[in-house]
C-alpha cells in the first residue's frame, strides 16, 4: 500500500515555484481532503441552494487538501508543512522569524 508521503509530498520536494508551493502539512491535508469531499457530496445530495453552497465550500476544502497549497497561508507567510530535516515550521511567519527562532 502507498504511504501518505507519496500522495502528499513535503514542501522541499517541490520545485521553487510560488504557484505550486506546498504550505499545508500532511495531517491537515488529509483532514481537508476527506472532510471537503464529504461536505461536497453531502451538499450535492441536498439539492438546494444551501446544498450548492456547501458543495462549493467542500470543493475548496478538497482542493486545499489535494494540492497542499493555501493562498491565505501564502499571503501571511505561514506554513504547516514539514521541512526535510523534520523540523516543524508551523505558524512561523516569514524567513527572518524562522531564522531567529531556530538559532
N, C-alpha and C positions, 0 to 999 in steps of 0.2 A: 504494500500500500504506500502511496506517496505521502511524504511528510508535509506538514503545514508550510515549512520553509520553501518547498518547491512551488507552492501556489502563491505564497506571499513573501517574496524575497525582501531582504532588508534594503535600506536606502543605499548603502555603499556599493551594492551590486548593480545599481542602475547607472546609466550614463549621466553626466553632469548637465542635464537639461532641465531648466526651471519648469517646463510644462509637464515633465514626467517624474518629478521629484516625489519619492515616497516619504511622506512625513507622518504617517499613521502607523502605530505599532501593530504587530500581528494579532494579539488578542482582541484589540479594538476593531481591527479589520474583520475578523471572524464574526464578532457581535453585530457589526453594521451590515455585513453581507447577509447573514441569516435573518436578523431582525427586519432589515429592509425588504428582503424578498418576501418574508411572511406578511409584512404590512402591505406590500403591493398586491399580493394575491388576495388578501382579505378585503382591501379596498375595492378591487375589481369585482369581487363577489357581492358587494353591497348594491351595485347597480344604481347609484345615486350620485348627485353632485358631491356630497361629502365623501363618498367612497372613492370618487375620482381624485379628490384632493389627497386622501390617504395613500392612494396608489402612486401619485406623483411624489409625495414625500418618501414613500418606501423605495421608489426607484432611485431617488437621490441618495438615500442611505446605502442602497445596494451598490451604487456607483462608487461611493466613497470607500466601501469595503473592498470592492473588486480591484480598484486602481491603487488604493493606499494613499491617495492624494486628497488633501483638504485645502481648499482655497483660503479659508479663514486662518488655518494654521500657517499657511504660507505668508499671508499678509502680516500676521503677528510675529513671524519668525520662530514659531513653536514647532517642535517635532516630538512625537512619542515613539518614533521608530528607534531601533537599537542599532548602534554602530557595529562594525566588525569586531571591535575589541570587547564587545559585550557590555559596554557602559551605556546606561540608560541616559537619553537626552530629554527625558520627559520634562516638559514645561520650562525648558531652557530657552530664553529669548535672546536671539542674536548671538553671533560668534564671540563677541567680546565678553558677554556674560558667561558663556560656556567656558572660555579660556580662563577667566578669573576664578571660576568655581572649581576647575579641575586641577589647579596648582597645588 
